[in-house]
Amino acid sequence: MSSKQPPWRREIKLVVKREAETSPEYGKPPNMRSVAELLNMGTVNLDKQRGPTSHEVAHTVKKILGLQQLGHGGTLEKFGEIPPSPAYCL
């Protein structure tokens, strides 16, 4: 297939260089971790709707999960949804 085709039309192949076993003393597969372990070491992706701020959503999630610490990595706004700031003006 040509590389000029869109990604959903390209053939996808799994290439394995070599099979290997990982020692359990170095961790475990994600599907074997408890919810507490996943929350401690992971990321939760949320689709925040209009209305509450990112800070408000983070505070609500923190309360729901009973966490002592929680942060957010910011919000990605679609272009045109927020008023443009001078940094966006050309």
TORVOMI-489875 format. One record per residue: z, x, y of N, C-alpha, C in turn; residue number from 1. Coordinates in pm, whole numbers. Layout:
// residues N
<site <Z,X,Y>,<Z,X,Y>,<Z,X,Y>,NUM> ...
//
This chain:
// residues 90
<site <0,82,-118>,<0,0,0>,<0,87,125>,1> <site <-61,41,224>,<-71,115,349>,<59,108,427>,2> <site <92,218,497>,<215,219,577>,<198,138,705>,3> <site <76,89,730>,<53,8,849>,<90,-139,826>,4> <site <129,-173,705>,<170,-309,676>,<313,-331,726>,5> <site <348,-455,755>,<485,-482,798>,<584,-453,684>,6> <site <709,-422,718>,<807,-383,616>,<825,-485,504>,7> <site <815,-615,534>,<837,-715,430>,<722,-722,331>,8> <site <612,-654,359>,<500,-653,266>,<489,-522,189>,9> <site <568,-423,228>,<562,-294,161>,<638,-298,29>,10> <site <591,-219,-66>,<660,-207,-194>,<786,-126,-174>,11> <site <896,-174,-230>,<1024,-105,-217>,<1059,-48,-353>,12> <site <1088,83,-357>,<1125,149,-481>,<1260,215,-465>,13> <site <1340,214,-570>,<1466,286,-574>,<1441,421,-639>,14> <site <1474,527,-568>,<1454,661,-620>,<1591,721,-649>,15> <site <1615,760,-774>,<1742,819,-814>,<1718,966,-843>,16> <site <1785,1054,-767>,<1768,1197,-790>,<1840,1240,-917>,17> <site <1965,1188,-933>,<2038,1216,-1056>,<2152,1116,-1069>,18> <site <2188,1086,-1190>,<2301,997,-1217>,<2429,1080,-1208>,19> <site <2533,1019,-1155>,<2660,1090,-1143>,<2776,992,-1149>,20> <site <2889,1040,-1194>,<3012,963,-1197>,<3104,1017,-1089>,21> <site <3176,928,-1022>,<3273,969,-921>,<3412,957,-980>,22> <site <3494,1056,-956>,<3630,1055,-1006>,<3711,946,-935>,23> <site <3788,866,-1009>,<3869,762,-946>,<3974,817,-849>,24> <site <4008,945,-859>,<4106,1001,-766>,<4051,1014,-625>,25> <site <3919,996,-607>,<3857,1004,-474>,<3829,868,-413>,26> <site <3880,763,-475>,<3858,630,-420>,<3804,535,-525>,27> <site <3753,422,-479>,<3698,323,-571>,<3585,248,-504>,28> <site <3503,180,-581>,<3391,106,-523>,<3443,-4,-429>,29> <site <3367,-36,-324>,<3411,-138,-229>,<3444,-272,-293>,30> <site <3370,-311,-396>,<3397,-441,-460>,<3525,-442,-542>,31> <site <3589,-327,-559>,<3715,-317,-631>,<3835,-306,-537>,32> <site <3811,-303,-405>,<3919,-288,-308>,<3981,-423,-275>,33> <site <4110,-420,-243>,<4179,-542,-202>,<4137,-578,-60>,34> <site <4169,-700,-18>,<4137,-743,118>,<4208,-653,218>,35> <site <4334,-617,190>,<4410,-529,280>,<4340,-394,295>,36> <site <4290,-338,184>,<4219,-209,191>,<4090,-222,270>,37> <site <4016,-330,249>,<3891,-349,323>,<3917,-362,473>,38> <site <4021,-437,511>,<4052,-452,653>,<4099,-322,713>,39> <site <4172,-242,636>,<4224,-116,686>,<4114,-12,706>,40> <site <4011,-17,622>,<3908,86,626>,<3771,35,668>,41> <site <3762,-91,703>,<3629,-147,723>,<3605,-205,860>,42> <site <3495,-276,867>,<3450,-341,990>,<3418,-486,960>,43> <site <3455,-573,1051>,<3422,-715,1038>,<3319,-746,1145>,44> <site <3204,-794,1105>,<3099,-832,1200>,<3109,-981,1227>,45> <site <3122,-1016,1353>,<3130,-1157,1392>,<3015,-1191,1485>,46> <site <2965,-1312,1471>,<2863,-1362,1562>,<2936,-1446,1666>,47> <site <2973,-1385,1778>,<3049,-1453,1882>,<2956,-1545,1960>,48> <site <2994,-1670,1965>,<2916,-1767,2042>,<2955,-1760,2189>,49> <site <2880,-1826,2274>,<2914,-1832,2416>,<3049,-1899,2434>,50> <site <3119,-1860,2536>,<3248,-1923,2565>,<3358,-1821,2569>,51> <site <3423,-1796,2454>,<3534,-1701,2457>,<3483,-1558,2479>,52> <site <3568,-1479,2545>,<3531,-1338,2566>,<3554,-1261,2437>,53> <site <3500,-1141,2428>,<3521,-1055,2311>,<3670,-1027,2293>,54> <site <3740,-1008,2405>,<3884,-982,2399>,<3957,-1103,2339>,55> <site <3920,-1224,2380>,<3984,-1345,2327>,<3958,-1360,2177>,56> <site <3836,-1333,2134>,<3803,-1343,1991>,<3881,-1238,1912>,57> <site <3890,-1116,1963>,<3966,-1011,1894>,<4113,-1052,1882>,58> <site <4169,-1110,1988>,<4309,-1153,1984>,<4329,-1263,1879>,59> <site <4236,-1358,1871>,<4247,-1467,1774>,<4238,-1413,1631>,60> <site <4144,-1324,1605>,<4129,-1266,1471>,<4254,-1187,1435>,61> <site <4309,-1115,1530>,<4431,-1038,1509>,<4546,-1130,1467>,62> <site <4559,-1244,1533>,<4664,-1340,1498>,<4640,-1402,1361>,63> <site <4516,-1442,1333>,<4483,-1506,1206>,<4513,-1413,1088>,64> <site <4475,-1286,1101>,<4492,-1191,991>,<4629,-1124,990>,65> <site <4710,-1150,1093>,<4843,-1090,1099>,<4840,-939,1114>,66> <site <4747,-889,1192>,<4732,-745,1210>,<4810,-697,1332>,67> <site <4854,-571,1327>,<4921,-512,1443>,<4820,-453,1540>,68> <site <4710,-402,1487>,<4608,-340,1572>,<4472,-397,1536>,69> <site <4391,-416,1637>,<4254,-460,1618>,<4179,-430,1746>,70> <site <4058,-388,1735>,<3977,-360,1852>,<3837,-412,1831>,71> <site <3759,-412,1936>,<3619,-454,1923>,<3530,-347,1985>,72> <site <3410,-342,1933>,<3315,-241,1977>,<3221,-289,2085>,73> <site <3253,-401,2146>,<3168,-450,2253>,<3085,-567,2208>,74> <site <3009,-619,2299>,<2925,-735,2275>,<2782,-700,2310>,75> <site <2690,-739,2224>,<2549,-720,2253>,<2494,-853,2303>,76> <site <2457,-856,2427>,<2405,-979,2487>,<2253,-977,2479>,77> <site <2194,-1092,2457>,<2050,-1101,2462>,<2006,-1088,2607>,78> <site <1895,-1024,2630>,<1847,-1005,2767>,<1826,-1140,2832>,79> <site <1880,-1157,2949>,<1863,-1280,3023>,<1978,-1377,3010>,80> <site <2074,-1351,2917>,<2187,-1441,2901>,<2297,-1414,3003>,81> <site <2305,-1293,3053>,<2406,-1260,3152>,<2335,-1221,3281>,82> <site <2399,-1243,3395>,<2333,-1204,3519>,<2308,-1052,3520>,83> <site <2193,-1009,3566>,<2165,-865,3565>,<2253,-791,3665>,84> <site <2298,-675,3623>,<2376,-591,3713>,<2279,-490,3777>,85> <site <2324,-419,3879>,<2234,-319,3941>,<2181,-217,3842>,86> <site <2256,-191,3734>,<2211,-93,3634>,<2087,-142,3560>,87> <site <2070,-275,3552>,<1956,-329,3480>,<1836,-353,3569>,88> <site <1855,-348,3699>,<1745,-375,3791>,<1653,-254,3797>,89> <site <1525,-280,3800>,<1428,-169,3807>,<1381,-150,3949>,90> 
//
